């Protein structure tokens, strides 16, 4: 079954999906916990959530951005979200790998991931 529309209000019954797959979509959520709560609502116990094509921000990229900020603005900034603000043109939001794990763990999922180039694939199983 395919769904097109607002991902904050999925038109499915509670616990009706065994697999929820999102490709290059989750990082467009400005309210990630709201989105995950809705995904959780429609995912059956033991079901899987797969996020593919998410932005991967490596530790190297984070340090590089901190140095760039220091050189351009003459100030040291270690705040991830200040160094990687949302892109208003593309709608991208940047989340750390640890953020994805936190989001899913708050809802009781077991998470694993794979890094493919600059993209991140996550699989979470609802316990």
Secondary structure as the mmCIF struct_conf table of DSSP 4:
data_model
#
loop_
_struct_conf.conf_type_id
_struct_conf.id
_struct_conf.beg_label_comp_id
_struct_conf.beg_label_asym_id
_struct_conf.beg_label_seq_id
_struct_conf.end_label_comp_id
_struct_conf.end_label_asym_id
_struct_conf.end_label_seq_id
BEND BEND1 UNK A 5 UNK A 5
TURN_TY1_P TURN_TY1_P1 UNK A 7 UNK A 8
BEND BEND2 UNK A 9 UNK A 9
BEND BEND3 UNK A 12 UNK A 12
TURN_TY1_P TURN_TY1_P2 UNK A 14 UNK A 15
STRN STRN1 UNK A 17 UNK A 23
BEND BEND4 UNK A 24 UNK A 24
HELX_RH_3T_P HELX_RH_3T_P1 UNK A 26 UNK A 28
BEND BEND5 UNK A 30 UNK A 31
HELX_RH_AL_P HELX_RH_AL_P1 UNK A 32 UNK A 42
STRN STRN2 UNK A 43 UNK A 55
HELX_RH_AL_P HELX_RH_AL_P2 UNK A 59 UNK A 73
BEND BEND6 UNK A 74 UNK A 75
HELX_RH_AL_P HELX_RH_AL_P3 UNK A 80 UNK A 83
BEND BEND7 UNK A 84 UNK A 84
TURN_TY1_P TURN_TY1_P3 UNK A 88 UNK A 90
HELX_RH_AL_P HELX_RH_AL_P4 UNK A 97 UNK A 106
TURN_TY1_P TURN_TY1_P4 UNK A 107 UNK A 108
STRN STRN3 UNK A 109 UNK A 116
TURN_TY1_P TURN_TY1_P5 UNK A 117 UNK A 118
STRN STRN4 UNK A 119 UNK A 126
#
